[in-house]
Amino acid sequence: MVLHHNIMAMNAYRNYTMNANMAAKAMRRLSSGFRINGAADDPAGLAVSEKMRAQIRGLNMSAQNARHSIAMLQTAEGGLNEVHAILQRMRELANQAANGTYGDDDRALLNKEYQAIMDEISRLTSDTHYNNIKLLNGSAGGEEGPGAMGYMGLTGVTSTDASLHDARLKFNFREDEPGLFTVTLQIDGKNIDTKRVSGSATDLSFDTDGGRVTLNFGAISNLKDGVITNIRVTGANVDYSEAKGATTSDQLYFQIGANGHADQRIGMHLSNMSTENLGNKPDNKTLNLTDILTQANARDAIDVIDKATKQVSLERAGIGAQINRLEHTINNLENTAENLTAAESRIRDADMAQEMMNFMKYSILMQVGQAMMAQAANLPKMLIQMLWSM
């Protein structure tokens, strides 16, 4: 028995401190609900958990983005629904004016309503917007696209050739690597031909059913900087030229993924539905150029309106298909977020039953440790009693 060092008390104190720390850790987990409250609890688990949290929050926000996108598309489709209704009334008026039982004065009166509701189409296409983004005048989109997926905005390029009549040509430039590009020709939204070209090329020809379409461009090597100049498209009775200082996309892009990769967004083109872009008979007569002042004009107007109605139907069908796609996207995002949340929970959340058992265990050991320290503190007293009894 020694006086200077009470080894039993030191041992009891060390075990008491260790058990107190373990009880405090169990209490912290019980009070927070997390198994990992700091990096020291599980460094690797914390890193994985934080990465999963970023993905989960990104997926939840992407689902919200998709809902907003659906709301935008529904707004656009609602505007086109009214355009359809107006076109039906215009066709009815044109059909009435084409009848020989009416005189020119009668047709003039019919034409007043015809022109008035045509003006309403122009107003609708100009004023239908979502969050100050106009949806039906062709201006939606416009995202800058240097270096990747740069769409040349060659809208309204038409041909009098039968096979390319009313075709909408679009050239898609994709930079595969510095100075090397893939150029895709689209006609009416369908890929017709794809060619790979170096940045030093100046002319590129594509074979179509209507012959050859040639794209002449300059400074394509600067596409990565967003610069393309001297655009000219010729061939198959197509003649179009344009100079651009930067590539811009004519698509709206909806962010429907947690990351910034190209496959994490959906692009959609919303066409210009103004009266200047609807109709387009072989003589290039658009809806805004029609009237029903004569029988011949009324008959021509019926044909133009039929063409315009088809265009609006195709646009509405495309919007509806995209809405359905986005609804499936939301379901997938929510399912993925749920599964990732479950996985993150297994890493980070505390098992409350297990932690309660640990807390009770270490609380009991703390009480025992306190009792042992009290006993160890009595040993010096016993020594003093022995000394006094001598």
NORSULFEN-V298808 format. One record per pair of residues at least 12 apart in sequence whose C-alpha atoms are under 7 Angstrom apart, sorted by the first residue. I is the first residue (numbers start at 0). J is the second residue. Records with the same first field share a line. If there is no record, write none. Layout:
I: J  J
//
This chain:
2: 379
7: 375
8: 372  375  376
11: 368  371  372
12: 372
14: 368
15: 365  368
18: 361  364  365
19: 361  365
21: 361
22: 358  361  362
25: 354  357  358
26: 358
28: 349
29: 351  354
32: 348  349
33: 347  348  349
34: 347  348  349
35: 347
44: 346
48: 343  346  347
51: 339  343
54: 257
55: 336  339  340
57: 257
58: 256  257  332  336
59: 333  336
61: 254  255  256  257
62: 255  329  332  333
64: 254  255
65: 255  325  329
68: 253
69: 322  325
71: 129
72: 318  322
75: 127  134  135
76: 315  318
78: 123  127
79: 311  315
82: 120
83: 308  311
85: 116
86: 304  308
89: 113
90: 301  304
92: 109  113
93: 291  297  298  300  301
94: 297  301
96: 291  294  297
97: 294  297  298
98: 294
103: 292  293
106: 291  292  293
107: 292
110: 290  291  292
120: 273  274
121: 273  274
124: 136  272  273
134: 269
135: 269  270  271  272
136: 270  271  272  273
137: 269  270  271
139: 250  251  269
140: 248  249  250  251
141: 247  248  249  250
142: 247  248
143: 246  247  248
144: 225  246  247  248
145: 222  223  224  225  246
146: 174  222  223  224  225
147: 173  174
148: 171  172  173
149: 171  172  173  246  247  248
150: 170  171  172  246  247  248
151: 169  170  171  246  247
152: 169  249
153: 168  169
154: 167  168
155: 167
156: 168  239
157: 237
158: 236  237
159: 236  281
160: 209  235  236
162: 208  209
163: 209
166: 186  187
167: 186  187
168: 185  186  187
169: 184  185  186
170: 182  183  184  185
171: 183  184
178: 197  198  220
179: 196  197  198
180: 195  196  197
181: 193  194  195  196
182: 194  195
191: 207
192: 205
198: 219  220
199: 220
201: 215  216  217
202: 214  215  216
203: 215
209: 235
210: 235
211: 234  235
212: 232  233  234  235
213: 232  233  234
214: 231  232  233
215: 230  231  232
216: 228  229  230  231
217: 229
225: 245  246
226: 244  245  246
227: 243  244  245  246
228: 242  243  244
229: 241  242
230: 242
249: 268
250: 266  267  268
251: 266  267  268
252: 264  265  266  267
253: 265  266
274: 286  287
275: 287
277: 307
278: 303  304  306  307
279: 303
280: 303
285: 303
286: 303  304
//
